[in-house]
Amino acid sequence: MRIRPLNDRVLVLRVEQKQKTAGGIIIPDTAKEKPQEGKVVATGPGKMGDNGKRTPLDVKEGDRILFSKYAGSEIKIDGVEHIFMRESDILAVFD
């Protein structure tokens, strides 16, 4: 299935968190928090300004991003969990 976000929306796939800590401790599934890191899968065309022109997004498909903890709406696409969020919910882009 192909999804195209609208306006300043971004579709993100969460990056899986590591099973072990640096010290070698294995983290059980019940103690894990959802990661706040993801990969941009699709972006919208940009936000419509007051002058009628679109402002392009700063992120693009394939970017690795950091987003706020409660950002966006979770959806399942072909059995895989994704997040729809606004560009303003994105905190940083990894280089």
PyMOL Python script that loads the backbone (N, CA, C, O; Angstrom):
from pymol import cmd

cmd.read_pdbstr("""\
ATOM      1  N   MET A   1       0.846  -1.180   0.000  1.00  0.00           N
ATOM      2  CA  MET A   1       0.000   0.000   0.000  1.00  0.00           C
ATOM      3  C   MET A   1       0.893   1.245   0.000  1.00  0.00           C
ATOM      4  O   MET A   1       1.891   1.296   0.719  1.00  0.00           O
ATOM      5  N   ARG A   2       0.543   2.217  -0.783  1.00  0.00           N
ATOM      6  CA  ARG A   2       1.306   3.462  -0.874  1.00  0.00           C
ATOM      7  C   ARG A   2       0.481   4.572  -0.235  1.00  0.00           C
ATOM      8  O   ARG A   2      -0.693   4.746  -0.563  1.00  0.00           O
ATOM      9  N   ILE A   3       1.096   5.323   0.678  1.00  0.00           N
ATOM     10  CA  ILE A   3       0.418   6.432   1.361  1.00  0.00           C
ATOM     11  C   ILE A   3       1.184   7.716   1.086  1.00  0.00           C
ATOM     12  O   ILE A   3       2.414   7.739   1.127  1.00  0.00           O
ATOM     13  N   ARG A   4       0.449   8.779   0.806  1.00  0.00           N
ATOM     14  CA  ARG A   4       1.037  10.086   0.549  1.00  0.00           C
ATOM     15  C   ARG A   4       0.518  11.058   1.598  1.00  0.00           C
ATOM     16  O   ARG A   4      -0.657  11.424   1.559  1.00  0.00           O
ATOM     17  N   PRO A   5       1.374  11.495   2.550  1.00  0.00           N
ATOM     18  CA  PRO A   5       0.933  12.461   3.557  1.00  0.00           C
ATOM     19  C   PRO A   5       0.558  13.793   2.922  1.00  0.00           C
ATOM     20  O   PRO A   5       1.067  14.149   1.860  1.00  0.00           O
ATOM     21  N   LEU A   6      -0.322  14.515   3.570  1.00  0.00           N
ATOM     22  CA  LEU A   6      -0.758  15.823   3.081  1.00  0.00           C
ATOM     23  C   LEU A   6      -0.079  16.939   3.861  1.00  0.00           C
ATOM     24  O   LEU A   6       0.328  16.747   5.007  1.00  0.00           O
ATOM     25  N   ASN A   7       0.040  18.095   3.241  1.00  0.00           N
ATOM     26  CA  ASN A   7       0.584  19.319   3.830  1.00  0.00           C
ATOM     27  C   ASN A   7       1.927  19.094   4.521  1.00  0.00           C
ATOM     28  O   ASN A   7       2.869  18.614   3.891  1.00  0.00           O
ATOM     29  N   ASP A   8       2.028  19.439   5.827  1.00  0.00           N
ATOM     30  CA  ASP A   8       3.308  19.325   6.527  1.00  0.00           C
ATOM     31  C   ASP A   8       3.397  18.046   7.353  1.00  0.00           C
ATOM     32  O   ASP A   8       4.105  18.003   8.359  1.00  0.00           O
ATOM     33  N   ARG A   9       2.690  17.020   6.938  1.00  0.00           N
ATOM     34  CA  ARG A   9       2.707  15.735   7.661  1.00  0.00           C
ATOM     35  C   ARG A   9       3.854  14.855   7.166  1.00  0.00           C
ATOM     36  O   ARG A   9       4.291  14.946   6.018  1.00  0.00           O
ATOM     37  N   VAL A  10       4.326  13.996   8.081  1.00  0.00           N
ATOM     38  CA  VAL A  10       5.436  13.100   7.788  1.00  0.00           C
ATOM     39  C   VAL A  10       5.058  11.710   8.286  1.00  0.00           C
ATOM     40  O   VAL A  10       4.482  11.578   9.366  1.00  0.00           O
ATOM     41  N   LEU A  11       5.375  10.672   7.513  1.00  0.00           N
ATOM     42  CA  LEU A  11       5.154   9.283   7.910  1.00  0.00           C
ATOM     43  C   LEU A  11       6.499   8.725   8.351  1.00  0.00           C
ATOM     44  O   LEU A  11       7.473   8.764   7.600  1.00  0.00           O
ATOM     45  N   VAL A  12       6.547   8.192   9.601  1.00  0.00           N
ATOM     46  CA  VAL A  12       7.800   7.748  10.210  1.00  0.00           C
ATOM     47  C   VAL A  12       7.692   6.296  10.640  1.00  0.00           C
ATOM     48  O   VAL A  12       6.662   5.861  11.154  1.00  0.00           O
ATOM     49  N   LEU A  13       8.775   5.549  10.422  1.00  0.00           N
ATOM     50  CA  LEU A  13       8.901   4.177  10.896  1.00  0.00           C
ATOM     51  C   LEU A  13       9.878   4.204  12.057  1.00  0.00           C
ATOM     52  O   LEU A  13      11.010   4.664  11.909  1.00  0.00           O
ATOM     53  N   ARG A  14       9.441   3.705  13.230  1.00  0.00           N
ATOM     54  CA  ARG A  14      10.320   3.703  14.412  1.00  0.00           C
ATOM     55  C   ARG A  14      11.537   2.808  14.179  1.00  0.00           C
ATOM     56  O   ARG A  14      11.441   1.760  13.541  1.00  0.00           O
ATOM     57  N   VAL A  15      12.678   3.239  14.707  1.00  0.00           N
ATOM     58  CA  VAL A  15      13.899   2.443  14.676  1.00  0.00           C
ATOM     59  C   VAL A  15      13.887   1.557  15.912  1.00  0.00           C
ATOM     60  O   VAL A  15      13.620   2.030  17.017  1.00  0.00           O
ATOM     61  N   GLU A  16      14.178   0.269  15.728  1.00  0.00           N
ATOM     62  CA  GLU A  16      14.169  -0.670  16.848  1.00  0.00           C
ATOM     63  C   GLU A  16      15.262  -0.337  17.851  1.00  0.00           C
ATOM     64  O   GLU A  16      16.376   0.039  17.487  1.00  0.00           O
ATOM     65  N   GLN A  17      14.909  -0.488  19.132  1.00  0.00           N
ATOM     66  CA  GLN A  17      15.838  -0.233  20.214  1.00  0.00           C
ATOM     67  C   GLN A  17      16.683  -1.469  20.473  1.00  0.00           C
ATOM     68  O   GLN A  17      16.247  -2.588  20.204  1.00  0.00           O
ATOM     69  N   LYS A  18      17.886  -1.275  20.994  1.00  0.00           N
ATOM     70  CA  LYS A  18      18.783  -2.390  21.274  1.00  0.00           C
ATOM     71  C   LYS A  18      18.245  -3.246  22.413  1.00  0.00           C
ATOM     72  O   LYS A  18      17.582  -2.746  23.322  1.00  0.00           O
ATOM     73  N   GLN A  19      18.538  -4.548  22.353  1.00  0.00           N
ATOM     74  CA  GLN A  19      18.090  -5.498  23.369  1.00  0.00           C
ATOM     75  C   GLN A  19      18.984  -5.478  24.607  1.00  0.00           C
ATOM     76  O   GLN A  19      18.546  -5.872  25.688  1.00  0.00           O
ATOM     77  N   LYS A  20      20.235  -5.023  24.464  1.00  0.00           N
ATOM     78  CA  LYS A  20      21.202  -5.013  25.555  1.00  0.00           C
ATOM     79  C   LYS A  20      21.690  -3.602  25.823  1.00  0.00           C
ATOM     80  O   LYS A  20      21.720  -2.758  24.927  1.00  0.00           O
ATOM     81  N   THR A  21      22.076  -3.352  27.084  1.00  0.00           N
ATOM     82  CA  THR A  21      22.711  -2.087  27.425  1.00  0.00           C
ATOM     83  C   THR A  21      24.200  -2.202  27.143  1.00  0.00           C
ATOM     84  O   THR A  21      24.685  -3.280  26.800  1.00  0.00           O
ATOM     85  N   ALA A  22      24.925  -1.109  27.282  1.00  0.00           N
ATOM     86  CA  ALA A  22      26.372  -1.118  27.051  1.00  0.00           C
ATOM     87  C   ALA A  22      27.085  -2.035  28.048  1.00  0.00           C
ATOM     88  O   ALA A  22      28.139  -2.591  27.738  1.00  0.00           O
ATOM     89  N   GLY A  23      26.512  -2.192  29.238  1.00  0.00           N
ATOM     90  CA  GLY A  23      27.103  -3.050  30.265  1.00  0.00           C
ATOM     91  C   GLY A  23      26.764  -4.517  30.096  1.00  0.00           C
ATOM     92  O   GLY A  23      27.231  -5.344  30.878  1.00  0.00           O
ATOM     93  N   GLY A  24      25.959  -4.867  29.092  1.00  0.00           N
ATOM     94  CA  GLY A  24      25.631  -6.268  28.826  1.00  0.00           C
ATOM     95  C   GLY A  24      24.337  -6.742  29.457  1.00  0.00           C
ATOM     96  O   GLY A  24      24.026  -7.931  29.384  1.00  0.00           O
ATOM     97  N   ILE A  25      23.567  -5.850  30.078  1.00  0.00           N
ATOM     98  CA  ILE A  25      22.293  -6.229  30.699  1.00  0.00           C
ATOM     99  C   ILE A  25      21.227  -6.319  29.625  1.00  0.00           C
ATOM    100  O   ILE A  25      21.067  -5.398  28.823  1.00  0.00           O
ATOM    101  N   ILE A  26      20.500  -7.418  29.605  1.00  0.00           N
ATOM    102  CA  ILE A  26      19.422  -7.599  28.631  1.00  0.00           C
ATOM    103  C   ILE A  26      18.154  -6.950  29.174  1.00  0.00           C
ATOM    104  O   ILE A  26      17.760  -7.197  30.314  1.00  0.00           O
ATOM    105  N   ILE A  27      17.520  -6.121  28.353  1.00  0.00           N
ATOM    106  CA  ILE A  27      16.311  -5.400  28.747  1.00  0.00           C
ATOM    107  C   ILE A  27      15.087  -6.217  28.342  1.00  0.00           C
ATOM    108  O   ILE A  27      14.924  -6.526  27.162  1.00  0.00           O
ATOM    109  N   PRO A  28      14.212  -6.578  29.305  1.00  0.00           N
ATOM    110  CA  PRO A  28      13.002  -7.326  28.948  1.00  0.00           C
ATOM    111  C   PRO A  28      11.994  -6.446  28.209  1.00  0.00           C
ATOM    112  O   PRO A  28      12.012  -5.223  28.348  1.00  0.00           O
ATOM    113  N   ASP A  29      11.119  -7.070  27.426  1.00  0.00           N
ATOM    114  CA  ASP A  29      10.129  -6.328  26.638  1.00  0.00           C
ATOM    115  C   ASP A  29       9.230  -5.461  27.501  1.00  0.00           C
ATOM    116  O   ASP A  29       8.808  -4.392  27.061  1.00  0.00           O
ATOM    117  N   THR A  30       8.927  -5.892  28.718  1.00  0.00           N
ATOM    118  CA  THR A  30       8.017  -5.136  29.580  1.00  0.00           C
ATOM    119  C   THR A  30       8.646  -3.849  30.096  1.00  0.00           C
ATOM    120  O   THR A  30       7.926  -2.919  30.462  1.00  0.00           O
ATOM    121  N   ALA A  31       9.969  -3.775  30.134  1.00  0.00           N
ATOM    122  CA  ALA A  31      10.652  -2.592  30.651  1.00  0.00           C
ATOM    123  C   ALA A  31      11.037  -1.602  29.556  1.00  0.00           C
ATOM    124  O   ALA A  31      11.506  -0.503  29.854  1.00  0.00           O
ATOM    125  N   LYS A  32      10.846  -1.972  28.313  1.00  0.00           N
ATOM    126  CA  LYS A  32      11.249  -1.105  27.206  1.00  0.00           C
ATOM    127  C   LYS A  32      10.264   0.033  26.998  1.00  0.00           C
ATOM    128  O   LYS A  32       9.053  -0.129  27.145  1.00  0.00           O
ATOM    129  N   GLU A  33      10.816   1.181  26.654  1.00  0.00           N
ATOM    130  CA  GLU A  33       9.983   2.301  26.214  1.00  0.00           C
ATOM    131  C   GLU A  33      10.060   2.358  24.695  1.00  0.00           C
ATOM    132  O   GLU A  33      11.031   1.890  24.099  1.00  0.00           O
ATOM    133  N   LYS A  34       9.048   2.925  24.077  1.00  0.00           N
ATOM    134  CA  LYS A  34       9.079   3.060  22.626  1.00  0.00           C
ATOM    135  C   LYS A  34      10.159   4.061  22.258  1.00  0.00           C
ATOM    136  O   LYS A  34      10.266   5.120  22.877  1.00  0.00           O
ATOM    137  N   PRO A  35      10.959   3.732  21.252  1.00  0.00           N
ATOM    138  CA  PRO A  35      12.042   4.650  20.863  1.00  0.00           C
ATOM    139  C   PRO A  35      11.500   5.957  20.292  1.00  0.00           C
ATOM    140  O   PRO A  35      10.426   5.995  19.692  1.00  0.00           O
ATOM    141  N   GLN A  36      12.265   7.022  20.491  1.00  0.00           N
ATOM    142  CA  GLN A  36      11.899   8.336  19.977  1.00  0.00           C
ATOM    143  C   GLN A  36      12.717   8.666  18.740  1.00  0.00           C
ATOM    144  O   GLN A  36      12.919   9.831  18.397  1.00  0.00           O
ATOM    145  N   GLU A  37      13.176   7.630  18.089  1.00  0.00           N
ATOM    146  CA  GLU A  37      14.004   7.766  16.905  1.00  0.00           C
ATOM    147  C   GLU A  37      13.325   7.028  15.770  1.00  0.00           C
ATOM    148  O   GLU A  37      12.732   5.971  15.986  1.00  0.00           O
ATOM    149  N   GLY A  38      13.402   7.562  14.572  1.00  0.00           N
ATOM    150  CA  GLY A  38      12.749   6.906  13.451  1.00  0.00           C
ATOM    151  C   GLY A  38      13.343   7.298  12.120  1.00  0.00           C
ATOM    152  O   GLY A  38      14.250   8.125  12.032  1.00  0.00           O
ATOM    153  N   LYS A  39      12.804   6.678  11.083  1.00  0.00           N
ATOM    154  CA  LYS A  39      13.229   6.946   9.705  1.00  0.00           C
ATOM    155  C   LYS A  39      12.022   7.482   8.942  1.00  0.00           C
ATOM    156  O   LYS A  39      10.935   6.910   9.014  1.00  0.00           O
ATOM    157  N   VAL A  40      12.210   8.567   8.218  1.00  0.00           N
ATOM    158  CA  VAL A  40      11.140   9.178   7.432  1.00  0.00           C
ATOM    159  C   VAL A  40      10.855   8.296   6.220  1.00  0.00           C
ATOM    160  O   VAL A  40      11.746   8.027   5.414  1.00  0.00           O
ATOM    161  N   VAL A  41       9.603   7.847   6.097  1.00  0.00           N
ATOM    162  CA  VAL A  41       9.193   6.980   5.002  1.00  0.00           C
ATOM    163  C   VAL A  41       8.569   7.804   3.871  1.00  0.00           C
ATOM    164  O   VAL A  41       8.797   7.521   2.695  1.00  0.00           O
ATOM    165  N   ALA A  42       7.784   8.819   4.228  1.00  0.00           N
ATOM    166  CA  ALA A  42       7.121   9.664   3.227  1.00  0.00           C
ATOM    167  C   ALA A  42       6.871  11.047   3.821  1.00  0.00           C
ATOM    168  O   ALA A  42       6.701  11.194   5.031  1.00  0.00           O
ATOM    169  N   THR A  43       6.851  12.062   2.951  1.00  0.00           N
ATOM    170  CA  THR A  43       6.576  13.428   3.402  1.00  0.00           C
ATOM    171  C   THR A  43       5.505  14.059   2.527  1.00  0.00           C
ATOM    172  O   THR A  43       5.298  13.663   1.380  1.00  0.00           O
ATOM    173  N   GLY A  44       4.836  15.042   3.092  1.00  0.00           N
ATOM    174  CA  GLY A  44       3.853  15.807   2.333  1.00  0.00           C
ATOM    175  C   GLY A  44       4.552  16.895   1.531  1.00  0.00           C
ATOM    176  O   GLY A  44       5.770  17.047   1.628  1.00  0.00           O
ATOM    177  N   PRO A  45       3.798  17.652   0.741  1.00  0.00           N
ATOM    178  CA  PRO A  45       4.393  18.688  -0.113  1.00  0.00           C
ATOM    179  C   PRO A  45       4.853  19.935   0.644  1.00  0.00           C
ATOM    180  O   PRO A  45       5.630  20.721   0.103  1.00  0.00           O
ATOM    181  N   GLY A  46       4.395  20.133   1.872  1.00  0.00           N
ATOM    182  CA  GLY A  46       4.775  21.309   2.658  1.00  0.00           C
ATOM    183  C   GLY A  46       3.550  22.070   3.114  1.00  0.00           C
ATOM    184  O   GLY A  46       2.438  21.837   2.639  1.00  0.00           O
ATOM    185  N   LYS A  47       3.773  22.982   4.043  1.00  0.00           N
ATOM    186  CA  LYS A  47       2.684  23.768   4.615  1.00  0.00           C
ATOM    187  C   LYS A  47       2.338  24.942   3.710  1.00  0.00           C
ATOM    188  O   LYS A  47       3.222  25.596   3.156  1.00  0.00           O
ATOM    189  N   MET A  48       1.044  25.200   3.567  1.00  0.00           N
ATOM    190  CA  MET A  48       0.564  26.319   2.756  1.00  0.00           C
ATOM    191  C   MET A  48       0.661  27.598   3.582  1.00  0.00           C
ATOM    192  O   MET A  48       0.097  27.683   4.673  1.00  0.00           O
ATOM    193  N   GLY A  49       1.375  28.585   3.061  1.00  0.00           N
ATOM    194  CA  GLY A  49       1.549  29.854   3.757  1.00  0.00           C
ATOM    195  C   GLY A  49       0.366  30.782   3.545  1.00  0.00           C
ATOM    196  O   GLY A  49      -0.538  30.486   2.764  1.00  0.00           O
ATOM    197  N   ASP A  50       0.381  31.907   4.244  1.00  0.00           N
ATOM    198  CA  ASP A  50      -0.694  32.900   4.127  1.00  0.00           C
ATOM    199  C   ASP A  50      -0.712  33.541   2.737  1.00  0.00           C
ATOM    200  O   ASP A  50      -1.750  34.020   2.282  1.00  0.00           O
ATOM    201  N   ASN A  51       0.441  33.545   2.068  1.00  0.00           N
ATOM    202  CA  ASN A  51       0.527  34.142   0.734  1.00  0.00           C
ATOM    203  C   ASN A  51       0.108  33.179  -0.375  1.00  0.00           C
ATOM    204  O   ASN A  51       0.141  33.543  -1.551  1.00  0.00           O
ATOM    205  N   GLY A  52      -0.285  31.956  -0.016  1.00  0.00           N
ATOM    206  CA  GLY A  52      -0.740  30.982  -0.995  1.00  0.00           C
ATOM    207  C   GLY A  52       0.357  30.109  -1.569  1.00  0.00           C
ATOM    208  O   GLY A  52       0.098  29.284  -2.446  1.00  0.00           O
ATOM    209  N   LYS A  53       1.585  30.280  -1.083  1.00  0.00           N
ATOM    210  CA  LYS A  53       2.704  29.469  -1.555  1.00  0.00           C
ATOM    211  C   LYS A  53       3.051  28.403  -0.518  1.00  0.00           C
ATOM    212  O   LYS A  53       2.900  28.612   0.686  1.00  0.00           O
ATOM    213  N   ARG A  54       3.516  27.262  -1.010  1.00  0.00           N
ATOM    214  CA  ARG A  54       3.913  26.174  -0.116  1.00  0.00           C
ATOM    215  C   ARG A  54       5.333  26.382   0.397  1.00  0.00           C
ATOM    216  O   ARG A  54       6.229  26.776  -0.350  1.00  0.00           O
ATOM    217  N   THR A  55       5.520  26.108   1.690  1.00  0.00           N
ATOM    218  CA  THR A  55       6.844  26.123   2.290  1.00  0.00           C
ATOM    219  C   THR A  55       7.333  24.684   2.331  1.00  0.00           C
ATOM    220  O   THR A  55       6.720  23.864   3.014  1.00  0.00           O
ATOM    221  N   PRO A  56       8.408  24.340   1.633  1.00  0.00           N
ATOM    222  CA  PRO A  56       8.869  22.950   1.618  1.00  0.00           C
ATOM    223  C   PRO A  56       9.355  22.497   2.991  1.00  0.00           C
ATOM    224  O   PRO A  56       9.769  23.315   3.812  1.00  0.00           O
ATOM    225  N   LEU A  57       9.300  21.187   3.233  1.00  0.00           N
ATOM    226  CA  LEU A  57       9.722  20.622   4.507  1.00  0.00           C
ATOM    227  C   LEU A  57      11.243  20.553   4.595  1.00  0.00           C
ATOM    228  O   LEU A  57      11.928  20.467   3.576  1.00  0.00           O
ATOM    229  N   ASP A  58      11.768  20.591   5.827  1.00  0.00           N
ATOM    230  CA  ASP A  58      13.207  20.473   6.050  1.00  0.00           C
ATOM    231  C   ASP A  58      13.672  19.027   6.015  1.00  0.00           C
ATOM    232  O   ASP A  58      14.860  18.766   5.821  1.00  0.00           O
ATOM    233  N   VAL A  59      12.747  18.073   6.203  1.00  0.00           N
ATOM    234  CA  VAL A  59      13.115  16.651   6.186  1.00  0.00           C
ATOM    235  C   VAL A  59      12.725  16.039   4.845  1.00  0.00           C
ATOM    236  O   VAL A  59      11.854  16.546   4.138  1.00  0.00           O
ATOM    237  N   LYS A  60      13.393  14.938   4.515  1.00  0.00           N
ATOM    238  CA  LYS A  60      13.085  14.232   3.263  1.00  0.00           C
ATOM    239  C   LYS A  60      13.054  12.740   3.551  1.00  0.00           C
ATOM    240  O   LYS A  60      13.469  12.301   4.624  1.00  0.00           O
ATOM    241  N   GLU A  61      12.571  11.970   2.609  1.00  0.00           N
ATOM    242  CA  GLU A  61      12.502  10.524   2.766  1.00  0.00           C
ATOM    243  C   GLU A  61      13.896   9.959   3.011  1.00  0.00           C
ATOM    244  O   GLU A  61      14.863  10.349   2.355  1.00  0.00           O
ATOM    245  N   GLY A  62      13.983   9.035   3.966  1.00  0.00           N
ATOM    246  CA  GLY A  62      15.256   8.401   4.287  1.00  0.00           C
ATOM    247  C   GLY A  62      15.995   9.047   5.445  1.00  0.00           C
ATOM    248  O   GLY A  62      16.938   8.452   5.967  1.00  0.00           O
ATOM    249  N   ASP A  63      15.595  10.262   5.872  1.00  0.00           N
ATOM    250  CA  ASP A  63      16.262  10.924   7.001  1.00  0.00           C
ATOM    251  C   ASP A  63      16.005  10.164   8.296  1.00  0.00           C
ATOM    252  O   ASP A  63      14.909   9.654   8.524  1.00  0.00           O
ATOM    253  N   ARG A  64      17.033  10.097   9.142  1.00  0.00           N
ATOM    254  CA  ARG A  64      16.880   9.543  10.490  1.00  0.00           C
ATOM    255  C   ARG A  64      16.600  10.706  11.424  1.00  0.00           C
ATOM    256  O   ARG A  64      17.369  11.666  11.462  1.00  0.00           O
ATOM    257  N   ILE A  65      15.509  10.635  12.179  1.00  0.00           N
ATOM    258  CA  ILE A  65      15.063  11.777  12.983  1.00  0.00           C
ATOM    259  C   ILE A  65      14.876  11.410  14.450  1.00  0.00           C
ATOM    260  O   ILE A  65      14.790  10.236  14.811  1.00  0.00           O
ATOM    261  N   LEU A  66      14.818  12.438  15.278  1.00  0.00           N
ATOM    262  CA  LEU A  66      14.489  12.334  16.693  1.00  0.00           C
ATOM    263  C   LEU A  66      13.208  13.135  16.883  1.00  0.00           C
ATOM    264  O   LEU A  66      13.125  14.282  16.443  1.00  0.00           O
ATOM    265  N   PHE A  67      12.202  12.539  17.538  1.00  0.00           N
ATOM    266  CA  PHE A  67      10.924  13.235  17.696  1.00  0.00           C
ATOM    267  C   PHE A  67      10.469  13.206  19.137  1.00  0.00           C
ATOM    268  O   PHE A  67      10.980  12.421  19.935  1.00  0.00           O
ATOM    269  N   SER A  68       9.512  14.054  19.480  1.00  0.00           N
ATOM    270  CA  SER A  68       9.021  14.143  20.852  1.00  0.00           C
ATOM    271  C   SER A  68       8.276  12.871  21.249  1.00  0.00           C
ATOM    272  O   SER A  68       7.754  12.154  20.395  1.00  0.00           O
ATOM    273  N   LYS A  69       8.232  12.604  22.533  1.00  0.00           N
ATOM    274  CA  LYS A  69       7.742  11.333  23.061  1.00  0.00           C
ATOM    275  C   LYS A  69       6.303  11.010  22.662  1.00  0.00           C
ATOM    276  O   LYS A  69       6.004   9.872  22.301  1.00  0.00           O
ATOM    277  N   TYR A  70       5.434  11.973  22.721  1.00  0.00           N
ATOM    278  CA  TYR A  70       4.015  11.725  22.433  1.00  0.00           C
ATOM    279  C   TYR A  70       3.596  12.307  21.084  1.00  0.00           C
ATOM    280  O   TYR A  70       2.450  12.722  20.909  1.00  0.00           O
ATOM    281  N   ALA A  71       4.513  12.335  20.149  1.00  0.00           N
ATOM    282  CA  ALA A  71       4.250  12.927  18.837  1.00  0.00           C
ATOM    283  C   ALA A  71       3.389  12.031  17.968  1.00  0.00           C
ATOM    284  O   ALA A  71       3.524  10.808  17.999  1.00  0.00           O
ATOM    285  N   GLY A  72       2.513  12.633  17.200  1.00  0.00           N
ATOM    286  CA  GLY A  72       1.799  11.959  16.135  1.00  0.00           C
ATOM    287  C   GLY A  72       0.751  10.936  16.522  1.00  0.00           C
ATOM    288  O   GLY A  72       0.414  10.758  17.693  1.00  0.00           O
ATOM    289  N   SER A  73       0.248  10.268  15.493  1.00  0.00           N
ATOM    290  CA  SER A  73      -0.770   9.228  15.626  1.00  0.00           C
ATOM    291  C   SER A  73      -0.208   7.930  15.084  1.00  0.00           C
ATOM    292  O   SER A  73       0.324   7.886  13.974  1.00  0.00           O
ATOM    293  N   GLU A  74      -0.330   6.870  15.874  1.00  0.00           N
ATOM    294  CA  GLU A  74       0.191   5.571  15.460  1.00  0.00           C
ATOM    295  C   GLU A  74      -0.820   4.861  14.565  1.00  0.00           C
ATOM    296  O   GLU A  74      -2.012   4.815  14.870  1.00  0.00           O
ATOM    297  N   ILE A  75      -0.327   4.308  13.455  1.00  0.00           N
ATOM    298  CA  ILE A  75      -1.173   3.535  12.538  1.00  0.00           C
ATOM    299  C   ILE A  75      -0.401   2.292  12.105  1.00  0.00           C
ATOM    300  O   ILE A  75       0.826   2.248  12.199  1.00  0.00           O
ATOM    301  N   LYS A  76      -1.129   1.287  11.631  1.00  0.00           N
ATOM    302  CA  LYS A  76      -0.490   0.091  11.096  1.00  0.00           C
ATOM    303  C   LYS A  76      -0.705   0.052   9.591  1.00  0.00           C
ATOM    304  O   LYS A  76      -1.828   0.194   9.105  1.00  0.00           O
ATOM    305  N   ILE A  77       0.390  -0.143   8.859  1.00  0.00           N
ATOM    306  CA  ILE A  77       0.342  -0.267   7.410  1.00  0.00           C
ATOM    307  C   ILE A  77       0.954  -1.613   7.069  1.00  0.00           C
ATOM    308  O   ILE A  77       2.131  -1.847   7.342  1.00  0.00           O
ATOM    309  N   ASP A  78       0.168  -2.497   6.477  1.00  0.00           N
ATOM    310  CA  ASP A  78       0.612  -3.851   6.145  1.00  0.00           C
ATOM    311  C   ASP A  78       1.204  -4.564   7.356  1.00  0.00           C
ATOM    312  O   ASP A  78       2.181  -5.301   7.224  1.00  0.00           O
ATOM    313  N   GLY A  79       0.617  -4.349   8.545  1.00  0.00           N
ATOM    314  CA  GLY A  79       1.047  -5.028   9.758  1.00  0.00           C
ATOM    315  C   GLY A  79       2.244  -4.399  10.447  1.00  0.00           C
ATOM    316  O   GLY A  79       2.688  -4.907  11.476  1.00  0.00           O
ATOM    317  N   VAL A  80       2.782  -3.307   9.911  1.00  0.00           N
ATOM    318  CA  VAL A  80       3.939  -2.635  10.500  1.00  0.00           C
ATOM    319  C   VAL A  80       3.481  -1.307  11.093  1.00  0.00           C
ATOM    320  O   VAL A  80       2.758  -0.550  10.444  1.00  0.00           O
ATOM    321  N   GLU A  81       3.903  -1.023  12.332  1.00  0.00           N
ATOM    322  CA  GLU A  81       3.481   0.194  13.016  1.00  0.00           C
ATOM    323  C   GLU A  81       4.280   1.404  12.535  1.00  0.00           C
ATOM    324  O   GLU A  81       5.510   1.386  12.537  1.00  0.00           O
ATOM    325  N   HIS A  82       3.568   2.454  12.123  1.00  0.00           N
ATOM    326  CA  HIS A  82       4.145   3.719  11.673  1.00  0.00           C
ATOM    327  C   HIS A  82       3.535   4.843  12.502  1.00  0.00           C
ATOM    328  O   HIS A  82       2.574   4.633  13.242  1.00  0.00           O
ATOM    329  N   ILE A  83       4.106   6.037  12.369  1.00  0.00           N
ATOM    330  CA  ILE A  83       3.584   7.221  13.054  1.00  0.00           C
ATOM    331  C   ILE A  83       3.398   8.332  12.030  1.00  0.00           C
ATOM    332  O   ILE A  83       4.297   8.624  11.242  1.00  0.00           O
ATOM    333  N   PHE A  84       2.210   8.950  12.051  1.00  0.00           N
ATOM    334  CA  PHE A  84       1.950  10.165  11.277  1.00  0.00           C
ATOM    335  C   PHE A  84       2.168  11.330  12.218  1.00  0.00           C
ATOM    336  O   PHE A  84       1.589  11.358  13.303  1.00  0.00           O
ATOM    337  N   MET A  85       2.988  12.291  11.831  1.00  0.00           N
ATOM    338  CA  MET A  85       3.216  13.455  12.689  1.00  0.00           C
ATOM    339  C   MET A  85       3.429  14.694  11.846  1.00  0.00           C
ATOM    340  O   MET A  85       3.707  14.615  10.649  1.00  0.00           O
ATOM    341  N   ARG A  86       3.295  15.830  12.485  1.00  0.00           N
ATOM    342  CA  ARG A  86       3.590  17.095  11.825  1.00  0.00           C
ATOM    343  C   ARG A  86       5.096  17.333  11.872  1.00  0.00           C
ATOM    344  O   ARG A  86       5.789  16.808  12.744  1.00  0.00           O
ATOM    345  N   GLU A  87       5.588  18.116  10.941  1.00  0.00           N
ATOM    346  CA  GLU A  87       7.018  18.416  10.930  1.00  0.00           C
ATOM    347  C   GLU A  87       7.443  19.122  12.212  1.00  0.00           C
ATOM    348  O   GLU A  87       8.587  18.967  12.640  1.00  0.00           O
ATOM    349  N   SER A  88       6.559  19.889  12.833  1.00  0.00           N
ATOM    350  CA  SER A  88       6.891  20.609  14.051  1.00  0.00           C
ATOM    351  C   SER A  88       7.147  19.679  15.238  1.00  0.00           C
ATOM    352  O   SER A  88       7.740  20.109  16.227  1.00  0.00           O
ATOM    353  N   ASP A  89       6.711  18.403  15.167  1.00  0.00           N
ATOM    354  CA  ASP A  89       6.970  17.429  16.229  1.00  0.00           C
ATOM    355  C   ASP A  89       8.376  16.845  16.140  1.00  0.00           C
ATOM    356  O   ASP A  89       8.825  16.178  17.073  1.00  0.00           O
ATOM    357  N   ILE A  90       9.075  17.085  15.038  1.00  0.00           N
ATOM    358  CA  ILE A  90      10.425  16.565  14.853  1.00  0.00           C
ATOM    359  C   ILE A  90      11.413  17.492  15.539  1.00  0.00           C
ATOM    360  O   ILE A  90      11.409  18.701  15.304  1.00  0.00           O
ATOM    361  N   LEU A  91      12.270  16.915  16.399  1.00  0.00           N
ATOM    362  CA  LEU A  91      13.220  17.701  17.169  1.00  0.00           C
ATOM    363  C   LEU A  91      14.557  17.885  16.452  1.00  0.00           C
ATOM    364  O   LEU A  91      15.164  18.954  16.521  1.00  0.00           O
ATOM    365  N   ALA A  92      15.016  16.824  15.753  1.00  0.00           N
ATOM    366  CA  ALA A  92      16.333  16.901  15.113  1.00  0.00           C
ATOM    367  C   ALA A  92      16.437  15.875  13.997  1.00  0.00           C
ATOM    368  O   ALA A  92      15.682  14.904  13.947  1.00  0.00           O
ATOM    369  N   VAL A  93      17.397  16.116  13.097  1.00  0.00           N
ATOM    370  CA  VAL A  93      17.729  15.176  12.024  1.00  0.00           C
ATOM    371  C   VAL A  93      19.172  14.739  12.252  1.00  0.00           C
ATOM    372  O   VAL A  93      20.054  15.579  12.432  1.00  0.00           O
ATOM    373  N   PHE A  94      19.417  13.422  12.246  1.00  0.00           N
ATOM    374  CA  PHE A  94      20.774  12.900  12.395  1.00  0.00           C
ATOM    375  C   PHE A  94      21.527  13.046  11.081  1.00  0.00           C
ATOM    376  O   PHE A  94      20.965  12.804  10.013  1.00  0.00           O
ATOM    377  N   ASP A  95      22.792  13.440  11.151  1.00  0.00           N
ATOM    378  CA  ASP A  95      23.629  13.544   9.946  1.00  0.00           C
ATOM    379  C   ASP A  95      24.345  12.244   9.689  1.00  0.00           C
ATOM    380  O   ASP A  95      25.096  12.134   8.720  1.00  0.00           O
TER     381      ASP A  95
END
""", "prot")
cmd.dss("prot")
cmd.show_as("cartoon", "prot")
cmd.util.cbc("prot")
cmd.orient("prot")
